[in-house]
Each structure stands twice: as structure tokens, then as C-alpha cells.
Amino acid sequence: MHQINFGMTFTDCFSTLTDPRRKQGLRVDLEQILFMTVISYLAGYVGYRGVSRFSKENSDYFTEILALRHGVPSHVTFREVLMNIDKKELIAAFNQWSQQYVPLQKNDWLSTDGKTLGATVTNTQNKHQDFEAVVSLFCAKSGLICAVEHYRKKSKNTGEAPLARHLMTQLKDMELIFTMDALNTQKKRCVKS
């Protein structure tokens, strides 16, 4: 069976994350769960049951490549991990991995965009609307995401524009070309810390 070369680098990056589960009785490592989750999403299987179904359908592959001792876990395990994992740690680990994997060169084009996570919207009909969203930088040349950030909209002082600027600032010395929505081109809209 063909082994994915970046798999170990990927799992190594996620091995530093704090596992949100109790230590007793763990049968599958956190990085193994995250690897199966990412591959499932890339294959179009979303949600806890979808990830579990895809992983079970490909259990021979995952058992071999990840050296699973007890096979693929149930959807309950995927749900527990994904609902309780520290988002900041996960994003930092992903960004660390993507910086090694996604090559950026002078004059590369990067697009920034934000997406609201629909299932997180609350108070839709009033001024206290709240939701979670993700802002990403996409490299046109490689076709890959090179950085992401997460935010929760609780007030006018948080949002896509400040996070897009933050991501671009981290790459300011690389002489890259950025494209973005009109939302991010405001002359002055700063978030006070």
C-alpha cells in the first residue's frame, strides 16, 4: 500500500496538542484521530458520523499507515475530540505544519477570505448576534491554504478585517501580492487591544 509522505510530518506537528480526553483507557492517539479526520474531510466526508464511516470503510489503510492497535474509533470518539480540542493550539499546529509544507516565494499571489461556521450562529435576529468564523490565506500557485485564524464575533471590534491584516502582517517581509474582499480594504479600521 502506498504511504503518504507528508503523513508523519503532519502527525508529528499535531502530537504536541493537548488531548482533551481523560488519560485512562485511551485506545487511539490524538494525532491519529486528527489524521483520519483531515483525510475524511478531504474526501468529502464531514461530520462525526461521516468521518467515522469513511475511516471504517478505509480501516485497513488507516490501521496500516497509523499503526492502530485497536482499529478505527467510533463517531463518539471523533465527536468528543473535535468538540473539546483547544482551537488556538490546533490552529497554531496547523499553521506550523503549513509553513513547512506550503512554499511561498517572492511575488506569489495570496488570497484572504473569511467564512462563518453556519452551525455556530446564535441570536440571528438582534444586535447580539454571535458566531464563529475562520479567516484563511490561500496560495494561488500551490492551491493550498498557508495560514488560518479563528475568531468569535461578539462585538464590532472583532472580525475578518483585523484578522486578515494580522495574517498579512506576519508575511510582510516576503514581498507577496495579496488579494481580498472589499471588506478588508477599509482605509482605517483598527482593533484596540
Secondary structure, DSSP 8 states (H G I E B T S, - for coil): ----TTHHHHHHHHTTS---S-STT--S-HHHHHHHHHHHHHTT--HHHHHHHHHHHTHHHHHHHHT-SS----HHHHHHHHHHS-HHHHHHHHHHHHHHHS---TT-EEEEEEEE-GGG-B-TTSTT-BEEEEEEEEETTTTEEEEEEEEEE-STT-SHHHHHHHHHHTTGGG--EEEE-GGGG-S------
